[in-house]
Each structure stands twice: as C-alpha cells, then as structure tokens.
Amino acid sequence: MNLPPKVTDRAFSRLAEIRAHDQGKALRIAVDGGGCSGFQYDIALDEPRGDDLVLEGQGEKVVIDAVSLPFLENAVIDFSEELIGARFVIENPNASSSCGCGTSFSI
C-alpha cells in the first residue's frame, strides 16, 4: 500500500530549532534528477505552495511537491546526529540503491 511519507518527532524537533531563526517557512523535501545514483534529494527551507503535500507535527511543516511525492511514498524523514555531522535523512523503501553520502539514490 502506498502511503505518504512519515516525519519523525526528532525531525520535527530539529526543524523547530532551525525555524526559530527563519519563521514562516517549511522544510521542503524534493527529488531532482542527477546525483551519482540518478536522483538526488533537495532539502531546503521554502514557502509552501498550492499543490504541496503538507505534513504537520509539533507546530512545524514539511512540504513535498506533487512531482516528488511518488518517489517518496512510504519513506521516513528523520534527523540524524553523528560524529561526521548532523542532517535530515530519508529512509526510502523505493530506492534500490543509494550513494555513500545518502543524498543520491536510484529506483
């Protein structure tokens, strides 16, 4: 069954910290062609648009455009803090492979 992406509480909490300095914007997750594996994630703060899927939690919003949505069905958007750095990560069951950095994938 195809379900919309899920955003973890940890990701919403980190977004709240980031947005404390940049009010009025949402976290946009998009899929673009390119990257070393064929597709790449584009993650940025942006204004919500009319055709976006809006995922809300803890007073925060994550938005995904209609073109990117099929690539992100059943995915989990999380936030990871490791020794090498902190970043939003996407656990995508639709990806058949991904690059080492985790921002590029193929289907």
Secondary structure, 3 states (H helix, E strand, C coil): CCCCCEECHHHHHHHHHHHCCCCCCEEEEEEEECCCCCEEEEEEEECCCCCCEEEEECCEEEEECCCCHHHHCCCEEEEEEECCEEEEEEECCCCCEECCCCCEEEC
